[in-house]
Protein backbone atom coordinates (compact mmCIF):
# COMPACT_ATOMS: atom_id res chain seq x y z
CA UNK A 1 0.00 0.00 0.00
CA UNK A 2 1.50 3.32 -1.13
CA UNK A 3 0.58 6.61 0.55
CA UNK A 4 1.08 10.13 -0.80
CA UNK A 5 -0.41 13.11 1.05
CA UNK A 6 0.32 16.61 2.32
CA UNK A 7 -1.15 19.93 3.44
CA UNK A 8 -2.44 22.79 1.30
CA UNK A 9 -4.44 22.62 -1.92
CA UNK A 10 -4.68 19.23 -3.64
CA UNK A 11 -2.49 20.41 -6.52
CA UNK A 12 0.21 21.28 -3.95
CA UNK A 13 -0.14 18.15 -1.83
CA UNK A 14 0.05 15.82 -4.85
CA UNK A 15 2.70 17.76 -6.78
CA UNK A 16 5.27 14.98 -6.38
CA UNK A 17 2.91 12.06 -6.89
CA UNK A 18 4.17 9.29 -9.19
CA UNK A 19 1.15 8.76 -11.46
CA UNK A 20 2.80 5.74 -13.11
CA UNK A 21 2.02 3.61 -10.03
CA UNK A 22 -0.70 1.05 -10.64
CA UNK A 23 -3.15 -0.61 -8.26
CA UNK A 24 -6.58 -2.19 -8.01
CA UNK A 25 -8.04 0.49 -5.71
CA UNK A 26 -7.29 3.80 -4.02
CA UNK A 27 -8.80 6.18 -1.48
CA UNK A 28 -8.27 9.90 -0.98
CA UNK A 29 -9.35 12.61 1.42
CA UNK A 30 -9.65 16.41 1.47
CA UNK A 31 -10.41 18.34 4.64
CA UNK A 32 -10.63 21.94 5.79
CA UNK A 33 -9.98 22.21 9.50
CA UNK A 34 -9.66 24.71 12.33
CA UNK A 35 -7.42 22.27 14.24
CA UNK A 36 -3.84 23.04 13.23
CA UNK A 37 -1.76 21.08 15.75
CA UNK A 38 0.19 18.23 14.17
CA UNK A 39 -1.61 19.09 10.95
CA UNK A 40 0.70 17.21 8.61
CA UNK A 41 0.63 14.02 10.68
CA UNK A 42 -3.16 14.12 10.87
CA UNK A 43 -3.70 14.35 7.11
CA UNK A 44 -5.81 11.42 5.94
CA UNK A 45 -5.86 8.64 4.83
CA UNK A 46 -4.27 7.16 7.96
CA UNK A 47 -2.91 3.61 7.89
CA UNK A 48 -2.26 1.02 10.62
CA UNK A 49 -1.26 -2.64 10.60
CA UNK A 50 -3.99 -5.06 11.71
CA UNK A 51 -3.15 -8.76 11.93
CA UNK A 52 -0.12 -8.14 9.75
CA UNK A 53 -1.99 -6.33 6.98
CA UNK A 54 -2.45 -2.60 6.31
CA UNK A 55 -5.79 -0.88 6.80
CA UNK A 56 -6.36 2.73 5.70
CA UNK A 57 -9.24 5.03 6.61
CA UNK A 58 -10.74 8.23 5.18
CA UNK A 59 -13.34 9.81 7.48
CA UNK A 60 -15.87 12.56 6.78
CA UNK A 61 -17.41 13.50 10.11
CA UNK A 62 -16.73 13.91 13.78
CA UNK A 63 -16.65 11.64 16.82
CA UNK A 64 -18.46 13.30 19.71
CA UNK A 65 -17.00 11.00 22.38
CA UNK A 66 -13.47 11.13 20.95
CA UNK A 67 -11.87 12.36 24.20
CA UNK A 68 -13.30 9.45 26.17
CA UNK A 69 -12.36 6.83 23.57
CA UNK A 70 -8.83 8.21 23.24
CA UNK A 71 -8.37 7.89 27.01
CA UNK A 72 -9.68 4.31 27.04
CA UNK A 73 -7.48 3.24 24.12
CA UNK A 74 -4.41 4.87 25.68
CA UNK A 75 -5.03 2.95 28.90
CA UNK A 76 -5.27 -0.23 26.82
CA UNK A 77 -1.84 0.42 25.31
CA UNK A 78 -2.72 1.90 21.91
CA UNK A 79 -0.07 4.44 20.89
CA UNK A 80 -1.56 7.47 19.12
CA UNK A 81 0.51 9.30 16.53
CA UNK A 82 -2.07 11.96 15.54
CA UNK A 83 -5.00 13.93 16.96
CA UNK A 84 -7.31 12.68 14.22
CA UNK A 85 -10.66 11.06 15.03
CA UNK A 86 -9.83 8.57 12.27
CA UNK A 87 -7.00 7.08 14.31
CA UNK A 88 -9.40 6.50 17.21
CA UNK A 89 -11.58 4.35 14.94
CA UNK A 90 -8.50 2.43 13.77
CA UNK A 91 -7.53 1.87 17.42
CA UNK A 92 -10.96 0.44 18.19
CA UNK A 93 -10.68 -1.86 15.18
CA UNK A 94 -7.24 -3.05 16.32
CA UNK A 95 -8.71 -4.00 19.72
CA UNK A 96 -11.84 -5.67 18.31
CA UNK A 97 -12.08 -9.43 19.02
CA UNK A 98 -13.90 -10.37 15.80
CA UNK A 99 -12.07 -12.44 13.20
CA UNK A 100 -13.48 -10.88 10.00
CA UNK A 101 -12.55 -7.28 9.09
CA UNK A 102 -16.16 -6.21 8.47
CA UNK A 103 -17.15 -7.46 11.93
CA UNK A 104 -14.18 -5.69 13.50
CA UNK A 105 -15.36 -2.43 11.93
CA UNK A 106 -18.93 -2.87 13.15
CA UNK A 107 -17.70 -3.75 16.64
CA UNK A 108 -15.55 -0.60 16.69
CA UNK A 109 -18.25 1.74 15.41
CA UNK A 110 -20.77 0.50 17.99
CA UNK A 111 -18.62 2.31 20.55
CA UNK A 112 -18.63 5.57 18.58
CA UNK A 113 -20.96 8.51 19.07
CA UNK A 114 -21.07 10.96 16.21
CA UNK A 115 -21.88 11.49 12.57
CA UNK A 116 -19.73 10.08 9.80
CA UNK A 117 -19.23 8.50 6.42
CA UNK A 118 -16.11 6.35 6.14
CA UNK A 119 -14.09 4.57 3.47
CA UNK A 120 -11.71 1.75 4.49
CA UNK A 121 -9.13 0.14 2.25
CA UNK A 122 -7.31 -3.09 2.95
CA UNK A 123 -5.16 -5.22 0.64
CA UNK A 124 -8.16 -6.79 -1.05
CA UNK A 125 -11.25 -4.88 0.07
CA UNK A 126 -12.78 -1.43 -0.27
CA UNK A 127 -15.38 -0.84 2.45
CA UNK A 128 -17.78 2.09 2.79
CA UNK A 129 -20.12 2.74 5.71
CA UNK A 130 -22.60 5.51 6.54
CA UNK A 131 -23.56 6.33 10.11
CA UNK A 132 -26.81 4.84 11.48
CA UNK A 133 -28.59 8.21 11.42
CA UNK A 134 -27.53 9.06 7.87
CA UNK A 135 -26.32 12.42 9.15
CA UNK A 136 -23.40 12.62 6.72
CA UNK A 137 -23.83 11.93 2.97
CA UNK A 138 -22.20 9.03 1.12
CA UNK A 139 -22.92 7.67 -2.35
CA UNK A 140 -21.38 5.40 -4.93
CA UNK A 141 -21.28 5.42 -8.69
CA UNK A 142 -20.14 3.28 -11.60
CA UNK A 143 -17.38 4.19 -14.06
CA UNK A 144 -17.21 2.52 -17.49
CA UNK A 145 -19.73 -0.08 -16.38
CA UNK A 146 -17.25 -2.02 -14.24
CA UNK A 147 -15.37 0.25 -11.81
CA UNK A 148 -17.01 1.58 -8.65
CA UNK A 149 -16.39 4.93 -7.00
CA UNK A 150 -17.45 6.17 -3.57
CA UNK A 151 -17.79 9.87 -2.74
CA UNK A 152 -19.27 12.06 -0.03
CA UNK A 153 -20.95 14.08 -2.80
CA UNK A 154 -22.27 13.09 -6.22
CA UNK A 155 -20.60 16.09 -7.94
CA UNK A 156 -17.27 14.27 -7.52
CA UNK A 157 -18.64 11.46 -9.69
CA UNK A 158 -19.60 13.91 -12.42
CA UNK A 159 -16.02 15.21 -12.64
CA UNK A 160 -14.65 11.81 -13.68
CA UNK A 161 -17.60 10.72 -15.82
CA UNK A 162 -19.00 8.20 -13.34
CA UNK A 163 -22.74 7.59 -13.10
CA UNK A 164 -24.46 7.90 -9.74
CA UNK A 165 -25.87 4.52 -8.66
CA UNK A 166 -27.41 5.46 -5.31
CA UNK A 167 -26.82 6.85 -1.83
CA UNK A 168 -25.88 4.44 0.92
CA UNK A 169 -28.69 3.90 3.40
CA UNK A 170 -28.24 5.02 7.01
CA UNK A 171 -26.21 2.33 8.78
CA UNK A 172 -25.36 0.50 5.54
CA UNK A 173 -21.98 -1.05 4.82
CA UNK A 174 -20.97 -1.75 1.20
CA UNK A 175 -17.97 -3.99 0.50
CA UNK A 176 -16.17 -4.45 -2.81
CA UNK A 177 -13.71 -7.35 -3.08
CA UNK A 178 -12.62 -9.98 -5.60
CA UNK A 179 -16.09 -11.54 -5.38
CA UNK A 180 -17.90 -8.32 -6.28
CA UNK A 181 -20.25 -6.10 -4.27
CA UNK A 182 -21.79 -7.00 -0.92
CA UNK A 183 -24.18 -4.86 1.11
CA UNK A 184 -24.97 -5.22 4.82
CA UNK A 185 -27.33 -3.29 7.08
CA UNK A 186 -24.80 -3.07 9.89
CA UNK A 187 -26.76 -0.68 12.11
CA UNK A 188 -30.43 0.05 12.52
CA UNK A 189 -32.08 3.31 13.50
CA UNK A 190 -35.76 4.15 13.86
CA UNK A 191 -35.38 7.23 11.66
CA UNK A 192 -32.67 9.05 9.75
CA UNK A 193 -31.57 12.51 10.87
CA UNK A 194 -29.71 14.05 7.95
CA UNK A 195 -27.85 17.30 8.70
CA UNK A 196 -29.85 20.24 7.34
CA UNK A 197 -26.66 22.26 6.88
CA UNK A 198 -25.65 19.95 4.03
CA UNK A 199 -28.50 21.57 2.09
CA UNK A 200 -27.87 25.09 3.44
CA UNK A 201 -24.07 25.30 3.18
CA UNK A 202 -21.81 22.25 3.36
CA UNK A 203 -22.58 20.42 0.13
CA UNK A 204 -21.72 21.57 -3.38
CA UNK A 205 -24.73 22.97 -5.29
CA UNK A 206 -23.94 20.49 -8.08
CA UNK A 207 -24.65 17.49 -5.84
CA UNK A 208 -27.73 15.33 -5.43
CA UNK A 209 -28.11 13.94 -1.90
CA UNK A 210 -30.77 11.38 -0.97
CA UNK A 211 -32.65 12.37 -4.11
CA UNK A 212 -32.56 16.13 -3.43
CA UNK A 213 -30.83 18.50 -5.87
CA UNK A 214 -28.81 20.76 -3.55
CA UNK A 215 -28.60 23.69 -5.98
CA UNK A 216 -32.35 23.55 -6.65
CA UNK A 217 -33.08 23.49 -2.92
CA UNK A 218 -30.95 26.62 -2.37
CA UNK A 219 -32.65 28.47 -5.20
CA UNK A 220 -35.99 27.55 -3.64
CA UNK A 221 -34.73 28.98 -0.32
CA UNK A 222 -34.09 32.27 -2.13
CA UNK A 223 -37.58 32.24 -3.62
CA UNK A 224 -39.04 31.59 -0.18
CA UNK A 225 -37.08 34.58 1.16
CA UNK A 226 -38.58 36.82 -1.53
CA UNK A 227 -42.07 35.65 -0.65
CA UNK A 228 -41.46 36.43 3.02
CA UNK A 229 -39.87 39.89 2.77
CA UNK A 230 -39.75 42.68 0.18
CA UNK A 231 -36.93 45.14 0.87
CA UNK A 232 -36.76 48.38 -1.17
CA UNK A 233 -33.66 47.19 -3.03
CA UNK A 234 -32.37 48.20 -6.46
CA UNK A 235 -30.10 45.19 -6.88
CA UNK A 236 -29.60 41.73 -5.39
CA UNK A 237 -25.96 40.83 -4.65
CA UNK A 238 -24.89 37.33 -3.66
CA UNK A 239 -22.21 36.79 -1.01
CA UNK A 240 -20.00 34.37 -2.96
CA UNK A 241 -19.90 31.53 -3.33
CA UNK A 242 -22.39 29.87 -1.02
CA UNK A 243 -24.97 32.68 -1.27
CA UNK A 244 -25.23 32.57 -5.08
CA UNK A 245 -28.05 29.99 -5.53
CA UNK A 246 -30.29 31.68 -2.94
CA UNK A 247 -29.61 35.09 -4.51
CA UNK A 248 -30.64 33.69 -7.91
CA UNK A 249 -33.87 32.42 -6.37
CA UNK A 250 -34.58 35.74 -4.66
CA UNK A 251 -34.01 37.68 -7.88
CA UNK A 252 -36.16 35.28 -9.91
CA UNK A 253 -39.06 35.50 -7.46
CA UNK A 254 -38.86 39.25 -6.77
CA UNK A 255 -37.90 40.57 -10.20
CA UNK A 256 -35.07 42.63 -8.67
CA UNK A 257 -31.99 42.28 -10.92
CA UNK A 258 -29.15 40.07 -9.71
CA UNK A 259 -25.73 41.68 -10.21
CA UNK A 260 -22.19 40.57 -9.43
CA UNK A 261 -21.34 43.21 -6.90
CA UNK A 262 -18.82 41.10 -4.97
CA UNK A 263 -15.94 39.03 -6.32
CA UNK A 264 -14.32 36.28 -4.27
CA UNK A 265 -10.62 35.47 -4.18
CA UNK A 266 -10.68 31.74 -4.93
CA UNK A 267 -7.37 31.09 -3.14
CA UNK A 268 -8.75 31.77 0.35
CA UNK A 269 -10.48 29.29 2.66
CA UNK A 270 -13.63 29.34 4.75
CA UNK A 271 -13.61 32.13 7.30
CA UNK A 272 -15.99 30.56 9.83
CA UNK A 273 -13.62 27.63 10.47
CA UNK A 274 -10.76 29.84 11.68
CA UNK A 275 -10.07 29.65 15.42
CA UNK A 276 -9.79 33.38 16.25
CA UNK A 277 -12.10 36.32 15.52
CA UNK A 278 -9.24 38.54 14.32
CA UNK A 279 -8.25 35.89 11.77
CA UNK A 280 -11.85 35.56 10.61
CA UNK A 281 -12.09 39.33 10.09
CA UNK A 282 -8.85 39.37 8.10
CA UNK A 283 -10.03 36.46 5.98
CA UNK A 284 -13.28 38.23 5.03
CA UNK A 285 -11.41 41.34 3.89
CA UNK A 286 -8.93 39.26 1.90
CA UNK A 287 -11.39 37.00 0.15
CA UNK A 288 -14.18 39.46 -0.80
CA UNK A 289 -13.85 42.46 -3.09
CA UNK A 290 -16.77 44.86 -3.68
CA UNK A 291 -17.19 46.30 -7.19
CA UNK A 292 -17.81 50.03 -6.68
CA UNK A 293 -19.51 50.82 -10.01
CA UNK A 294 -22.08 48.07 -9.38
CA UNK A 295 -23.22 49.13 -5.89
CA UNK A 296 -22.63 52.89 -5.96
CA UNK A 297 -25.83 54.93 -5.42
CA UNK A 298 -27.87 51.72 -5.06
CA UNK A 299 -29.99 50.15 -2.36
CA UNK A 300 -28.22 46.79 -2.11
CA UNK A 301 -29.70 43.51 -0.86
CA UNK A 302 -26.99 41.07 0.22
CA UNK A 303 -28.03 37.39 0.22
CA UNK A 304 -25.98 34.80 2.09
CA UNK A 305 -26.56 31.16 2.97
CA UNK A 306 -26.53 31.80 6.74
CA UNK A 307 -25.27 34.08 9.50
CA UNK A 308 -23.27 32.19 12.13
CA UNK A 309 -21.12 34.61 14.14
CA UNK A 310 -21.84 37.69 12.03
CA UNK A 311 -18.14 38.13 11.14
CA UNK A 312 -18.63 38.13 7.38
CA UNK A 313 -21.48 40.64 7.35
CA UNK A 314 -19.97 42.93 9.97
CA UNK A 315 -16.85 43.30 7.81
CA UNK A 316 -18.57 43.20 4.42
CA UNK A 317 -21.32 45.80 4.98
CA UNK A 318 -18.86 48.70 5.69
CA UNK A 319 -17.00 47.70 2.51
CA UNK A 320 -20.26 47.98 0.52
CA UNK A 321 -21.07 51.35 2.11
CA UNK A 322 -17.58 52.65 1.37
CA UNK A 323 -18.24 51.89 -2.30
CA UNK A 324 -21.21 54.28 -2.26
CA UNK A 325 -24.24 52.08 -1.50
CA UNK A 326 -27.15 54.17 -0.20
CA UNK A 327 -28.70 51.37 1.88
CA UNK A 328 -27.66 47.80 2.63
CA UNK A 329 -30.21 45.09 3.42
CA UNK A 330 -29.37 41.48 4.33
CA UNK A 331 -31.21 38.19 3.82
CA UNK A 332 -30.12 34.85 5.30
CA UNK A 333 -31.26 31.70 3.50
CA UNK A 334 -31.26 29.93 6.86
CA UNK A 335 -33.21 30.54 10.07
CA UNK A 336 -31.14 31.86 13.00
CA UNK A 337 -28.54 29.40 14.31
CA UNK A 338 -29.12 29.18 18.05
CA UNK A 339 -27.38 25.95 19.15
CA UNK A 340 -23.84 24.62 18.62
CA UNK A 341 -23.46 21.35 16.73
CA UNK A 342 -21.79 18.40 18.45
CA UNK A 343 -21.43 16.59 15.14
CA UNK A 344 -19.44 18.54 12.54
CA UNK A 345 -19.81 22.34 12.49
CA UNK A 346 -16.72 24.07 13.92
CA UNK A 347 -18.67 25.93 16.63
CA UNK A 348 -18.09 24.53 20.07
CA UNK A 349 -20.09 26.90 22.27
CA UNK A 350 -23.37 28.78 22.18
CA UNK A 351 -21.52 31.99 23.06
CA UNK A 352 -19.82 32.00 19.64
CA UNK A 353 -23.19 32.36 17.90
CA UNK A 354 -24.77 35.72 17.22
CA UNK A 355 -28.45 34.69 17.22
CA UNK A 356 -29.23 32.99 20.58
CA UNK A 357 -29.38 36.13 22.74
CA UNK A 358 -30.14 38.90 20.23
CA UNK A 359 -33.36 39.89 18.51
CA UNK A 360 -33.29 40.36 14.72
CA UNK A 361 -33.22 44.15 15.13
CA UNK A 362 -30.24 43.87 17.51
CA UNK A 363 -28.36 41.64 15.06
CA UNK A 364 -29.05 44.19 12.31
CA UNK A 365 -27.56 46.92 14.50
CA UNK A 366 -24.53 44.74 15.29
CA UNK A 367 -23.68 43.95 11.66
CA UNK A 368 -24.62 47.48 10.53
CA UNK A 369 -27.37 46.85 7.95
CA UNK A 370 -30.58 48.80 7.27
CA UNK A 371 -32.78 45.71 7.35
CA UNK A 372 -32.35 41.99 8.08
CA UNK A 373 -34.47 38.93 7.46
CA UNK A 374 -33.88 35.27 8.27
CA UNK A 375 -35.69 32.58 6.30
CA UNK A 376 -38.46 31.01 8.37
CA UNK A 377 -38.36 27.34 9.31
CA UNK A 378 -41.46 26.78 7.20
CA UNK A 379 -39.81 28.41 4.20
CA UNK A 380 -36.69 26.28 4.64
CA UNK A 381 -38.60 23.00 4.94
CA UNK A 382 -40.73 23.83 1.91
CA UNK A 383 -37.56 24.49 -0.10
CA UNK A 384 -36.07 21.07 0.69
CA UNK A 385 -39.46 19.36 0.28
CA UNK A 386 -39.32 18.01 3.84
CA UNK A 387 -42.96 17.01 4.13
CA UNK A 388 -42.88 15.14 7.45
CA UNK A 389 -40.16 17.32 9.09
CA UNK A 390 -38.76 14.34 11.01
CA UNK A 391 -35.87 12.91 8.98
CA UNK A 392 -33.76 16.10 9.05
CA UNK A 393 -31.61 17.18 12.02
CA UNK A 394 -32.53 20.81 12.82
CA UNK A 395 -31.20 21.14 16.37
CA UNK A 396 -28.77 23.94 15.47
CA UNK A 397 -31.84 25.92 14.37
CA UNK A 398 -33.63 25.32 17.66
CA UNK A 399 -35.82 22.46 16.42
CA UNK A 400 -35.29 19.39 18.62
CA UNK A 401 -35.56 16.05 16.87
CA UNK A 402 -37.37 14.20 19.65
CA UNK A 403 -34.43 12.60 21.46
CA UNK A 404 -32.39 12.03 18.32
CA UNK A 405 -30.09 9.04 18.91
CA UNK A 406 -26.38 9.41 18.33
CA UNK A 407 -24.75 7.07 15.86
CA UNK A 408 -24.06 3.60 17.20
CA UNK A 409 -25.58 4.01 20.66
CA UNK A 410 -28.88 4.76 22.30
CA UNK A 411 -27.85 8.12 23.72
CA UNK A 412 -29.13 11.59 22.88
CA UNK A 413 -27.53 14.89 22.00
CA UNK A 414 -27.85 15.90 25.65
CA UNK A 415 -25.01 13.45 26.35
CA UNK A 416 -22.51 15.30 24.13
C-alpha positions in Angstrom: 0.0 0.0 0.0 1.5 3.3 -1.1 0.6 6.6 0.5 1.1 10.1 -0.8 -0.4 13.1 1.0 0.3 16.6 2.3 -1.2 19.9 3.4 -2.4 22.8 1.3 -4.4 22.6 -1.9 -4.7 19.2 -3.6 -2.5 20.4 -6.5 0.2 21.3 -4.0 -0.1 18.2 -1.8 0.0 15.8 -4.8 2.7 17.8 -6.8 5.3 15.0 -6.4 2.9 12.1 -6.9 4.2 9.3 -9.2 1.2 8.8 -11.5 2.8 5.7 -13.1 2.0 3.6 -10.0 -0.7 1.0 -10.6 -3.2 -0.6 -8.3 -6.6 -2.2 -8.0 -8.0 0.5 -5.7 -7.3 3.8 -4.0 -8.8 6.2 -1.5 -8.3 9.9 -1.0 -9.4 12.6 1.4 -9.7 16.4 1.5 -10.4 18.3 4.6 -10.6 21.9 5.8 -10.0 22.2 9.5 -9.7 24.7 12.3 -7.4 22.3 14.2 -3.8 23.0 13.2 -1.8 21.1 15.7 0.2 18.2 14.2 -1.6 19.1 11.0 0.7 17.2 8.6 0.6 14.0 10.7 -3.2 14.1 10.9 -3.7 14.3 7.1 -5.8 11.4 5.9 -5.9 8.6 4.8 -4.3 7.2 8.0 -2.9 3.6 7.9 -2.3 1.0 10.6 -1.3 -2.6 10.6 -4.0 -5.1 11.7 -3.2 -8.8 11.9 -0.1 -8.1 9.8 -2.0 -6.3 7.0 -2.4 -2.6 6.3 -5.8 -0.9 6.8 -6.4 2.7 5.7 -9.2 5.0 6.6 -10.7 8.2 5.2 -13.3 9.8 7.5 -15.9 12.6 6.8 -17.4 13.5 10.1 -16.7 13.9 13.8 -16.7 11.6 16.8 -18.5 13.3 19.7 -17.0 11.0 22.4 -13.5 11.1 21.0 -11.9 12.4 24.2 -13.3 9.4 26.2 -12.4 6.8 23.6 -8.8 8.2 23.2 -8.4 7.9 27.0 -9.7 4.3 27.0 -7.5 3.2 24.1 -4.4 4.9 25.7 -5.0 2.9 28.9 -5.3 -0.2 26.8 -1.8 0.4 25.3 -2.7 1.9 21.9 -0.1 4.4 20.9 -1.6 7.5 19.1 0.5 9.3 16.5 -2.1 12.0 15.5 -5.0 13.9 17.0 -7.3 12.7 14.2 -10.7 11.1 15.0 -9.8 8.6 12.3 -7.0 7.1 14.3 -9.4 6.5 17.2 -11.6 4.3 14.9 -8.5 2.4 13.8 -7.5 1.9 17.4 -11.0 0.4 18.2 -10.7 -1.9 15.2 -7.2 -3.1 16.3 -8.7 -4.0 19.7 -11.8 -5.7 18.3 -12.1 -9.4 19.0 -13.9 -10.4 15.8 -12.1 -12.4 13.2 -13.5 -10.9 10.0 -12.5 -7.3 9.1 -16.2 -6.2 8.5 -17.1 -7.5 11.9 -14.2 -5.7 13.5 -15.4 -2.4 11.9 -18.9 -2.9 13.1 -17.7 -3.8 16.6 -15.6 -0.6 16.7 -18.2 1.7 15.4 -20.8 0.5 18.0 -18.6 2.3 20.6 -18.6 5.6 18.6 -21.0 8.5 19.1 -21.1 11.0 16.2 -21.9 11.5 12.6 -19.7 10.1 9.8 -19.2 8.5 6.4 -16.1 6.4 6.1 -14.1 4.6 3.5 -11.7 1.8 4.5 -9.1 0.1 2.3 -7.3 -3.1 2.9 -5.2 -5.2 0.6 -8.2 -6.8 -1.0 -11.3 -4.9 0.1 -12.8 -1.4 -0.3 -15.4 -0.8 2.5 -17.8 2.1 2.8 -20.1 2.7 5.7 -22.6 5.5 6.5 -23.6 6.3 10.1 -26.8 4.8 11.5 -28.6 8.2 11.4 -27.5 9.1 7.9 -26.3 12.4 9.2 -23.4 12.6 6.7 -23.8 11.9 3.0 -22.2 9.0 1.1 -22.9 7.7 -2.3 -21.4 5.4 -4.9 -21.3 5.4 -8.7 -20.1 3.3 -11.6 -17.4 4.2 -14.1 -17.2 2.5 -17.5 -19.7 -0.1 -16.4 -17.2 -2.0 -14.2 -15.4 0.3 -11.8 -17.0 1.6 -8.7 -16.4 4.9 -7.0 -17.4 6.2 -3.6 -17.8 9.9 -2.7 -19.3 12.1 0.0 -21.0 14.1 -2.8 -22.3 13.1 -6.2 -20.6 16.1 -7.9 -17.3 14.3 -7.5 -18.6 11.5 -9.7 -19.6 13.9 -12.4 -16.0 15.2 -12.6 -14.6 11.8 -13.7 -17.6 10.7 -15.8 -19.0 8.2 -13.3 -22.7 7.6 -13.1 -24.5 7.9 -9.7 -25.9 4.5 -8.7 -27.4 5.5 -5.3 -26.8 6.8 -1.8 -25.9 4.4 0.9 -28.7 3.9 3.4 -28.2 5.0 7.0 -26.2 2.3 8.8 -25.4 0.5 5.5 -22.0 -1.0 4.8 -21.0 -1.8 1.2 -18.0 -4.0 0.5 -16.2 -4.5 -2.8 -13.7 -7.3 -3.1 -12.6 -10.0 -5.6 -16.1 -11.5 -5.4 -17.9 -8.3 -6.3 -20.3 -6.1 -4.3 -21.8 -7.0 -0.9 -24.2 -4.9 1.1 -25.0 -5.2 4.8 -27.3 -3.3 7.1 -24.8 -3.1 9.9 -26.8 -0.7 12.1 -30.4 0.0 12.5 -32.1 3.3 13.5 -35.8 4.1 13.9 -35.4 7.2 11.7 -32.7 9.0 9.7 -31.6 12.5 10.9 -29.7 14.0 8.0 -27.8 17.3 8.7 -29.9 20.2 7.3 -26.7 22.3 6.9 -25.7 20.0 4.0 -28.5 21.6 2.1 -27.9 25.1 3.4 -24.1 25.3 3.2 -21.8 22.2 3.4 -22.6 20.4 0.1 -21.7 21.6 -3.4 -24.7 23.0 -5.3 -23.9 20.5 -8.1 -24.6 17.5 -5.8 -27.7 15.3 -5.4 -28.1 13.9 -1.9 -30.8 11.4 -1.0 -32.6 12.4 -4.1 -32.6 16.1 -3.4 -30.8 18.5 -5.9 -28.8 20.8 -3.5 -28.6 23.7 -6.0 -32.3 23.6 -6.7 -33.1 23.5 -2.9 -31.0 26.6 -2.4 -32.7 28.5 -5.2 -36.0 27.5 -3.6 -34.7 29.0 -0.3 -34.1 32.3 -2.1 -37.6 32.2 -3.6 -39.0 31.6 -0.2 -37.1 34.6 1.2 -38.6 36.8 -1.5 -42.1 35.6 -0.7 -41.5 36.4 3.0 -39.9 39.9 2.8 -39.8 42.7 0.2 -36.9 45.1 0.9 -36.8 48.4 -1.2 -33.7 47.2 -3.0 -32.4 48.2 -6.5 -30.1 45.2 -6.9 -29.6 41.7 -5.4 -26.0 40.8 -4.6 -24.9 37.3 -3.7 -22.2 36.8 -1.0 -20.0 34.4 -3.0 -19.9 31.5 -3.3 -22.4 29.9 -1.0 -25.0 32.7 -1.3 -25.2 32.6 -5.1 -28.0 30.0 -5.5 -30.3 31.7 -2.9 -29.6 35.1 -4.5 -30.6 33.7 -7.9 -33.9 32.4 -6.4 -34.6 35.7 -4.7 -34.0 37.7 -7.9 -36.2 35.3 -9.9 -39.1 35.5 -7.5 -38.9 39.2 -6.8 -37.9 40.6 -10.2 -35.1 42.6 -8.7 -32.0 42.3 -10.9 -29.2 40.1 -9.7 -25.7 41.7 -10.2 -22.2 40.6 -9.4 -21.3 43.2 -6.9 -18.8 41.1 -5.0 -15.9 39.0 -6.3 -14.3 36.3 -4.3 -10.6 35.5 -4.2 -10.7 31.7 -4.9 -7.4 31.1 -3.1 -8.7 31.8 0.3 -10.5 29.3 2.7 -13.6 29.3 4.8 -13.6 32.1 7.3 -16.0 30.6 9.8 -13.6 27.6 10.5 -10.8 29.8 11.7 -10.1 29.7 15.4 -9.8 33.4 16.3 -12.1 36.3 15.5 -9.2 38.5 14.3 -8.2 35.9 11.8 -11.8 35.6 10.6 -12.1 39.3 10.1 -8.9 39.4 8.1 -10.0 36.5 6.0 -13.3 38.2 5.0 -11.4 41.3 3.9 -8.9 39.3 1.9 -11.4 37.0 0.1 -14.2 39.5 -0.8 -13.8 42.5 -3.1 -16.8 44.9 -3.7 -17.2 46.3 -7.2 -17.8 50.0 -6.7 -19.5 50.8 -10.0 -22.1 48.1 -9.4 -23.2 49.1 -5.9 -22.6 52.9 -6.0 -25.8 54.9 -5.4 -27.9 51.7 -5.1 -30.0 50.2 -2.4 -28.2 46.8 -2.1 -29.7 43.5 -0.9 -27.0 41.1 0.2 -28.0 37.4 0.2 -26.0 34.8 2.1 -26.6 31.2 3.0 -26.5 31.8 6.7 -25.3 34.1 9.5 -23.3 32.2 12.1 -21.1 34.6 14.1 -21.8 37.7 12.0 -18.1 38.1 11.1 -18.6 38.1 7.4 -21.5 40.6 7.4 -20.0 42.9 10.0 -16.9 43.3 7.8 -18.6 43.2 4.4 -21.3 45.8 5.0 -18.9 48.7 5.7 -17.0 47.7 2.5 -20.3 48.0 0.5 -21.1 51.3 2.1 -17.6 52.6 1.4 -18.2 51.9 -2.3 -21.2 54.3 -2.3 -24.2 52.1 -1.5 -27.2 54.2 -0.2 -28.7 51.4 1.9 -27.7 47.8 2.6 -30.2 45.1 3.4 -29.4 41.5 4.3 -31.2 38.2 3.8 -30.1 34.9 5.3 -31.3 31.7 3.5 -31.3 29.9 6.9 -33.2 30.5 10.1 -31.1 31.9 13.0 -28.5 29.4 14.3 -29.1 29.2 18.0 -27.4 25.9 19.1 -23.8 24.6 18.6 -23.5 21.3 16.7 -21.8 18.4 18.4 -21.4 16.6 15.1 -19.4 18.5 12.5 -19.8 22.3 12.5 -16.7 24.1 13.9 -18.7 25.9 16.6 -18.1 24.5 20.1 -20.1 26.9 22.3 -23.4 28.8 22.2 -21.5 32.0 23.1 -19.8 32.0 19.6 -23.2 32.4 17.9 -24.8 35.7 17.2 -28.4 34.7 17.2 -29.2 33.0 20.6 -29.4 36.1 22.7 -30.1 38.9 20.2 -33.4 39.9 18.5 -33.3 40.4 14.7 -33.2 44.1 15.1 -30.2 43.9 17.5 -28.4 41.6 15.1 -29.1 44.2 12.3 -27.6 46.9 14.5 -24.5 44.7 15.3 -23.7 44.0 11.7 -24.6 47.5 10.5 -27.4 46.9 7.9 -30.6 48.8 7.3 -32.8 45.7 7.4 -32.3 42.0 8.1 -34.5 38.9 7.5 -33.9 35.3 8.3 -35.7 32.6 6.3 -38.5 31.0 8.4 -38.4 27.3 9.3 -41.5 26.8 7.2 -39.8 28.4 4.2 -36.7 26.3 4.6 -38.6 23.0 4.9 -40.7 23.8 1.9 -37.6 24.5 -0.1 -36.1 21.1 0.7 -39.5 19.4 0.3 -39.3 18.0 3.8 -43.0 17.0 4.1 -42.9 15.1 7.5 -40.2 17.3 9.1 -38.8 14.3 11.0 -35.9 12.9 9.0 -33.8 16.1 9.1 -31.6 17.2 12.0 -32.5 20.8 12.8 -31.2 21.1 16.4 -28.8 23.9 15.5 -31.8 25.9 14.4 -33.6 25.3 17.7 -35.8 22.5 16.4 -35.3 19.4 18.6 -35.6 16.0 16.9 -37.4 14.2 19.6 -34.4 12.6 21.5 -32.4 12.0 18.3 -30.1 9.0 18.9 -26.4 9.4 18.3 -24.7 7.1 15.9 -24.1 3.6 17.2 -25.6 4.0 20.7 -28.9 4.8 22.3 -27.9 8.1 23.7 -29.1 11.6 22.9 -27.5 14.9 22.0 -27.8 15.9 25.6 -25.0 13.5 26.4 -22.5 15.3 24.1 
